[in-house]
Amino acid sequence: MLIDRVLALPKPGEPGLYWLGQAGFWIETGAHRLLVDPYLSDSLAKKYAGKPNDHKRMMPPPLTVDQLPRPDLVLVTHGHTDHLDPEALAPLVQRFPDLPFVVPAAYEALARERIGQAVPLIPADADQVLTPLPGLSLTVFPAAHEALEQDAAGHHKFLGYGIAAGDLRLYHSGDSIPFAGLAERVAQFAPQICLLPVNGRDATRAAHGISGNVHLDEAVALAQPCPFLVPHHFGMFAFNTIDTDQIDQIDRAAAESTSVQILRPYAGEGLSLKT
């Protein structure tokens, strides 16, 4: 796979990625336009104004909701507001009322509350393989943020998605820490690109109710089946990020000891993919 950096959304029909900040991505498979976990508002800053962890953005949204083209499908990994953002998704549905969403079945009611009661929802759960669009396959992974939680009906609350279309295979883990069997699942799916959070976890954040994710070195280990790792979930909130110098340091170390290449995303920058 050849990857070039570009300063725009991927063009229709040209495979590529565009980082929207946090865990949000615009993904062009070549045949489909996918939107994953877009946090494009200040809804959390409004909610936590005046509190210690005020959720002020460290980076502005690279695009507004009004600037987004129509995606073919929106994927939501879980119900936290920086992934299921009502101030981004509800306005998007106002523009495109027939826009379908894949959401965790555990959060179907919350999704309708935040996005719209009439929105076309495709409830998903771990271990399903969905075909929401012709030529697009979604392998649904469980995720642990920081535990493998399920609702009363047994539906997993946190999900990841394996995206397969044509020759392209991507894995977006959602928010997760490593857990037994995850590495084997990723290896079996055999993605070309792994999109993994790297903000890590610690006791201080846990004491404030902030769920953690994989550490950067754990992300490199999990991404061993992937030629490329795209780290995310950093640079948004000061209390829940990492120093980007760490990414560069791990990148240099990984280049010497593993076959994984780290592609650090930058706000407003995309990656053109050629398989």
Phi, psi and omega in degrees: 000134176256135183231129176237147177274138180226160184253038182198169171300147174301143178286150177305133180086355179245111183303138180181174179231154174215123183276128180261002186097155182053233179259012186276135178218147163259126183238126175251114182277346190108336178230348183219150176245115186246143177238127184239125169046053182283121171251100189238018183233189172244032184298324180285327176296324176293318183294322187252018180304131178083358179262162185306312176264085193282353177061028172291140182291136171274339180225139177286158175299134178290339177218151170270165177300322181293338180272349179288134169291174177285118171284163174277336185199143175246134177249132177239130185271329178192182192269001177294146191296331178284004175236327177240077190268111182296330183280352171256316188280321178297314176297328178295319179291328175298324177284321185230080188298336182265011184291123181276149180233138166259122183226155174301134178302330179296338183242024181299316181295318179295321179298317179295323179296320185272328186261317183151139184293330185263003185294140177290111181251141172245100180292137183233153175217160182303145176077007172273154168239115185253152173234078185286340178221151177303129178082002180241125177244133177243116171268121186267122181259147166286155175225157182234107186237069003260010180228160175279086185267145177229154177276184184298335180271000179089008179279136178292135182278334183237131184231159166235168183227130168264118186255121180231126177208119183060233180271001187262134178223117181236147174237118173252114189284347196065198177272127183197159165251166176296146175210162185303127177093346183293313181302321179293322177297316180296315179299321179294322178289330176057060179285155172277331181225132174251126176257107189231140175288152183225013183284350173071198183202155177199170185293326181296312179294320180298323180295337178262013177077021182262111181289140185259178182225184178298145169285163184299318180292328176292325178296318178298318179295317180294331184274010183305324177288351185258134170296331186228138174243125173251105179284151178209190181063048174214162175075014180253309181237131187298331183275357187214057182215186172226162175290127182296340175299329178297322179298316180295321179294314179295324178300315179295319180293319180296324180298331182272336190239346182224174178265003183276129175257127180270126178250094181290124179279154175234143181301133179080010180237141179242175178236125175270129185247133176230113182270000000 
